[in-house]
Amino acid sequence: MIKLIKFCIVGVANTTITLLSFYLFNKILLINYLLSTVVSYSIGMLNSYILNKEWTFCDKDKRIVLQLIEFTMVNGVSLSLNLIIMHLLVSKLYVDTFLSQVFATGFSIISNYIGSKFIVFHSINESSN
């Protein structure tokens, strides 16, 4: 339960970073909403990897490159879902890009937690927290 709470705290930080980055790229710099989504999601994802490895899961696994690849793959699934939702909301339903991003971001939380816990940071002894 403690890991889930920590994951949610990191998630709030990542979501804030992602949404602020998206707003900067899309609304201020006027970069296409799909490209803004990819760039801002990548920034949040890097922050997520670092905080979840060090704080949420207290992971000591030294195979950082392998973990980063696994983490990127798990997040790639979530990013793909995010992009599909963004496209549908913006291009088909004409919802504002930022509002669409807020909505689409909500879909990645559970899949990221499950993927992080069971695929990326699975080497942790669950009895430690």
N, C-alpha and C positions, 0 to 999 in steps of 0.2 A: 504494500500500500504506500509506503514512503517513496518508493521509486516512481510510482504513478503520480504522486503529488509533485515530486521534483520535476518529472517529465512535463507536467502541466505548467509549472512555473517557467521552465525553459521554453515551452511552447508559447507562452504569452510574450516572452522576450523576442522569440523568433518571429512571431506573428507581427509584433510591433515593428521590428526591423524590416520585415518583408513589405508590410503595408506602407510604411514611410518611404521605403526605397521605390516601391511601385508608384506612389503618388509623385515623388520627385521625377522619376523617369517619364511617366506617362502624362501627368497633368502640368508639370512645370517645364520639362525639357521637350515635351510633345513627341516622345518616342512611341511607336506603335504599341498597342496594349499587349499583344502576344510577346513581343520582344521584351517589353518591360516586365512581363510576368516571369519570363525565363531568367532574366538578370536578377531581379529582386528575389526570386525564389532561391537562386543559387547563393546569394549573399546570406539569406536566412539559413540555408542548409549548412553552410560552412560554420556559422555560429552554433547551430544545433549540434553538429558533430562534436565540436570542441567541448561545449558545455555538457552534453549528455555523456560523452566518454569520461570526462574528468569528474563531474559532479553527480549526475543522476545515477549512472551505473558504476561509478568508481572503477572503471575498467583499467586493468593493468596489462592487457594484452599488447605485446610489442609488435604485432603484425599490423601496423598502422596502415600500410598501403592496401593490404587485403581488406581491412575493415572499411577504409575509405571507399574502396570499390563497391563493397557490399552496401554501405550506407548510401552511396550515390545511386545504386540500382533500386534500393527500396524507395528512395525519394524520387527517382525517375518515374516510378509508377504513380506516385501522388502528383507529381508535376504534370504528367500526361492527363490525369483526371482533371486537374485544375485547368489545363489549357482547353480541354473539351468543353468543360462547363463555361469557361470564359467565352469561348467562341459561340456557344449556343445562346448565352445570355446577351452578349453584346451584338452579335451579327444577326441573330434570328429574333430575339425578343426586345432588342434595342434598350437594354438596361444600361445605365451609366457604368463605365469601366471600373471605377473605384468600388462602387457598390457590388458589382459582379465579382470583383476580386475578394472582397470581404466574404461574400457568400461561398465562393469556390474554395477559399482557404479553409473553411470549416470542415470540408470533406477529407482533408489529409491527416487530421490529428490521430484518429484511431489506427489507420493503416501505418502511419509512421511509428507509433508506439509499439505496435505488434511486430513490425519489421525490425525495429531497433532492438527490442527485447529478445526476440527469438532468432534473428538472423545475424545482426551485427554485433551485439554485445552479449552473446549467449554464453560466454566463457565465465561469467561471474557466478560465484557461489550464492544462490538465492537466500541462504540462511544468514548472510551478512547484513541484510537490511530487511 
